[in-house]
């Protein structure tokens, strides 16, 4: 199959659909179980919650079908997660939205949800299999490091159009960004499937994945009009589903089960386990729930700085909000937003003679924030104020219309909260054009939007 060996979600979905088309009447649970068998993921905890993938009559038939499919080598390499000594993360795919997802926790969450649905029983094991085990073991294995260093990192693909190799930016923890993304997605889809009513028919696995990853946002509405669960909303949705579960107890119970199954009960006597899990979960909530997903420069195709970047003197007190004016239309997809970022960088470097794109960050209407000069380097965005604040621009011309509410919430409630370490303290929020400083935490939503309506557009 052409393109099947590319490491992207579209290729994986096509490979899944090929097996479905070759096996009419195939249940999604049988298929996802066969994929687990192909990847060799029958470890003790998985068997504890899901049973062995070998103890099913459809296993041999499906394994033969997968082995005979031209997609077998793709399944074999795409699902099994490892990080090489050279920092290459395997078992991950590039999603349509520009994020990277580990397939193993995604498929385990889906299987747990399908099993619960088919058996008519409460779902068991979704959180331990998707996130609980990985987070707990990552917290413990790096407990001598600060909690924020026990998670991540993200990485970069060798080619965004034809992705084959994904390399991490620094040494991996057990909970890389791709593993956490896959875990959040697996928890969301698994819970969705387990909560389907008895009268609702299950979709094919490929259709479930398409609905979540392969979607089209429409101009003028964007994510504001999307009520279904889609990947750009994974952080907010996973928080709404998982935060009420008392994650500290969930992770501690998961670790106790790991020790029992692996007969390493001596670790359970370590009195520092609870403290390590508590600190780790606080870092997890801040990094993956408080903060927005930021698409790194390597993902949108940034050119290098044209000279040496100048470090900022942190912390900064201000954040200046702009709109791009040009490009004038909101960007609604990762490819479109990436093109807009490259066009702005080219304009700023070649026409204005700046060393890089001027903004610290840029907000797309696709559900993501794009890294410009980032948190630590001086930008060129607000004349006379570059050294004391960040400059954030929303892609589009908003002299007469408003940005989408989702884009504004991403900036106002997520990026700012991330910048002030969780939002516990008030921060000054400067509305560019008015030179007016308001206290961010006391600014009502409608007042914030009305201020933006009367922006004056001026640049450096």
ABEGO torsion letter per residue (X at the ends): XBGAABBBAAAAAAAAAAAAAABBGBBAAAAAAAAAAAAGABBAAAAAAAEBAAABAAAAAAAAAAAABAAAAAAAAAABBBBBAAGBBBGBBBBAAGBBBBAAAAAAAAAAAAAAAAAGBBBBGAAAAAAAAAAAAAAAAAAABBAAAABOBBBBBABAABBABBBBABBBBABBAAAAAAAAAAAAAAAAAAABBAABBBBBAAAAAAAAABBBBBBGAEAAABABBBAAAAAAAAAAAAAAAGAAAAAAAAAAAAAAAAGBAAAAABAAAAAAAAAAAAAAAAAAAABBBBBBAAAAGBBBBABBBBBBBOBBABBBBBBAGOBABBBABAAAAAAAAAAAAAAAAAAAGBABBABABBBBAAGBBBBBAEAABBBBABBGAAAABBBBBBBEBAAABBBBAAAAAAAAAAAAAAAAGGGABBBBBBBBGAGBBBBAAABBAAAAAAAAAABBBBBX
